Amino acid sequence: MSSRKIVQVAASMPTSDGAGVRLKRALGTPRVPIVDPFLMLDEFSSDDASDYIAGFPNHPHRGFETVTYMLDGRMEHRDSVGNRGLLTSGSVQWMTAGRGIIHSEMPQQEEGLMRGFQLWVNLPAAHKMDPPRYQDIPPAEIPVVEGEDGLWVKVIAGRYGEVVGPVGGVHTEPLMLDVKLPAGGEARFEIPAGHAGFVYTFEGEAQFGGEGEPTTVQCGLLGVLGDDGDELLVRSEQGGRFLLLAGKPIEEPVARYGPFVMNTREELEQAFADYRAGRLAT
């Protein structure tokens, strides 16, 4: 087996979204616009309520999937097809917007740490107008593998060894792992053939790649994986924590603007027209 290498490293960029939630955008920036099928990765992390309290009031989506992974805090989800759920520390919401959904994500706390991620995953053209689908996964249903050497792997989607994550029925066959490596730790992760991927380090640092010239990806940096290789070798001299994402590329034109991701400008215009006319989520 050969290890994939990091072919690009880019820093996350500070921005805001929703009603003014402060966050860092790691993917979906001018530096790294897309890693097909992944469109965006945002990290939010603050113990100052003014950074997150306004939340994400009602807003529409069409043509892709949103994934919210809560590390710390409480966020309530409500949507136009009747779903309502409370995301707590360690939980995951994998929402397939499909032909259209209007939803909100609002903090259920007025103080304390709010930390987590939102990931956008594209849908193939043949499935952009599918009915909305919602997977609300509590922490107890997400397996964690702990090694004797201090390695910790949370398997959200895909597999690590014989352990399979709870997210299913996703067209891009994603791998999504949350990994902690102790100081001096080492691990190997199988990457499905043909999948594109990236890592995002959000604590400490880690070195990614083969035996010869691994690339260090420090906290707040995203590392895009090359296409060659069937595994990823990771080491950390000081200890670190990172997300590992890989998925089957869609290889179709991407037309995106605001909350909609389609294949053509005409489809984008139709999405906005449907939203204005109240037809988006019907």
N, C-alpha and C positions, 0 to 999 in steps of 0.2 A: 504494500500500500504506500502511496505517496501523499505527502501533506500539501494542502493548498497554501498559497502564499498571499500576503496582503499586497495589493497592487495600488492602493490609494489610501491615504490617511487624511482626514479632514476634521477640523474642529466644529463642534456644534455652535449654533448662532443664537444669541438671545433674541426673543420676540415675545409677542403676546397673542392670545386667541380668545375666543368666546367673548365674554363681557369684560375682558381685561386680565385674564389669568396669565401670569408671567411664567415663561417656560424657556427651554432650550430646544432648538430644532436641529436634529442631527442629520436627518435625511429629508429630502424635499427642499433643498437649498440650492443656490447657484453653484456651490462647491460640489455637491452630489445631488443632482435633481431626482434620480431614480436608480434603484437596483431592482430591475424587473424580476418579480412582480410587486415589489415593495415601493410604495409611493412616498411615504412620510414616516418619520419617527420623531415624536416629541417627548422630552423628559420634563416633568414638573416636580419640583422639590423645594418646599419652603415651610418653615414653622412660623411665618408671618402671615396671619390670616388675610391681610390686605392684598397679598399676592394671589390668593385663590378664591376668596369668599364669594366673588361675583359669579363664579362658575361658568357653565356653558348653557345658557337658556335655549329655548326651542330653536332648532335649526335643521335644515333638510340635508339629505344625502341621496345620491343615486349613482349606481354603477360600480360600487366597490364595497369593501368591508372595513369596518373600524374595529380595532382591538384595544381595549383598555385593560391595563395590568396595574393593579394597585399594590404598592409595596407597603405604604402606611397611610392610614386615614379612612374616611368613609365618604362615599359618593353615591347619590341616588340617581338611577336611570329611569326615565319615563319616555314612552314613545307612542306614536300615532296608531299603532296596531294593538294597543292594550297592554303591552309589557310594562312591568314595573319591578325594579329590583334594587337591592342595596349592595353596592360593591364595598367590601371591607378589606382590611389588610391581607394581602396574599391572594385575592380573588382575581378572576379574569372574566371579561365580557367580550365575546366574539360575535359581533353583529354584522350580518350580511344585509346591506341596505337594498341590494337588488334594484327593482324598478322604482323604489322610492320609500322613504321613511322620514318622519319628522320626530326628533327626539331632543331630550335635554339631559344634561349631567350636572347635578348640583351638589356642592359640598353639604354634608350633614354634620358639620362641626364648625365651631366659631373660633377655635384656637387649636394649637398643636400642629404636628407635622403632617403635611399632605405630600405624598411622594408616589410617583408612578410614571407610567408611559402610556402614550397613545400611538398606535401603529395603524397605518393605512395600507391595505392590501388590494391590489387591482382584481377585477373580475374579467374573465374572457368575454368577448362580444356576445357569444351565444348565451351567456348567463347574466348579462347586465340588467335584464328586465325580468329576472326571476322574482317570485314573491319574497318579501323580507323574511329573514330567519335570525333567530336570537339564541345564543348559547351563553347562559349565565352559570359560571363554574365557581363554586365556593372553594376555599383553600383546602378543605379536607379531601376534595376529589382530585387534587393535582399531586401526582406522586413526586417524592423527593428521594434521590439516591445519595447516600452519604458513605464516603469511603473512609477507611481506617486512617488514611493520611490527612484527613481534614477536607478532602474534596466534597463539595455539596452541589448537586445538580437538580434543579426543579424542571420537570419535563412537562411543558405546557402543550406542545404539539409535536408530532413526529415521535421519534424514539431515541432513547439512549440505552445502548445494549439491548436488553430484553424488555425494558420498561417503556410503555407507550403512553403518551399524553392523552388527556381527555377530549381535546378538540378534534372533531371529526367532520367528514363530509365537505371539506374545503377543496376547491378545484385545483389550487396551486400546490397541494400536498406539502404544506409548510412544516419546517422544523423550527421550533421556538424553545430555546433553553435559557434558563437563568442559572449562571454558573459562578460559584465562589471557589477560588483557589487559595490555599494557605501560602504563606511565604515559603519559597522553595518547592512549591507544588508543581505537578505536571499531569496533563490529561490528554487523551485523544478522543476525537469525536468523528463519527462517520458522517460524511456529507453525501446525500444521494447523487448519483451520476446525473449530470445535466442541470442540477440546481444552481442558481445564483445565490449569493449570500453576502452577509456582512456581520461584523461584530461591533458592539458599542460598549465601551468600558465606562462604568459609572461609579466605581470605587477602586482606588489603588491603581494598579497597572498590570499589564500582562504582555508576554511575548508570543507572537503567533507566527507559525510557519515551520519549515523544515529544520533539519539539524544544522545546516550551514549558516544561513543569514536570517534569523527570525526578526520580525518587526515589532518594536515596542509600541503598544497603543495605550496611552495614558488616560486618566480619568477625563471624561468630557470629549473624547475623540472617537470617531467612527473609522473603522477599517474595512474597506471593500475587499472581498475575497476574489482571487483569480479563479478561472474556470478549471484549471488543471489540478487533478488530485482527487482522491476519494476519501480523505480524512483531513482533520485539522489538528495539528499538534500545538498545544498551548503550555507555556510555562509562566511562572510568576516568581520573580526574585523577592518581591516585597509583599506579595499577596494582592489579590484583586477580585473584582466582581464584574461580570459582563453579560450582556445578552448575545446569544448566537442565533441568527436568523438565516434561513435558507428556504428557497421555494422554487417551484417549477416556473421558468419564464413563460410569459404569455406571447411575447413577440408580435404584438399588434400595435397599430398607431394609438397614441394616448392623447386625447383632447381633454384638458382639465381646466376648470376655473372655479375657484371657491369650493363649494360643497359638492360639486358634480364632477365625475370622471367618466368620460365616454370615449368613443373612437373617432368622432368627427365633430367639426364645428356645428353642423346642422343638428346633431343629436344633443349637443350642449344647449343650443338655442331652444330646442324642444323641451328640455328639462326645465329651463327657466320659465318658459311659457306655461308648462304644466303646473309648476309651483305657484305662479301668479294666479292661475285660474283655479287653484285648489284641487287639481287632479293628480298631483305628484304621488300622494299616498293612498290612492283609491284603487 
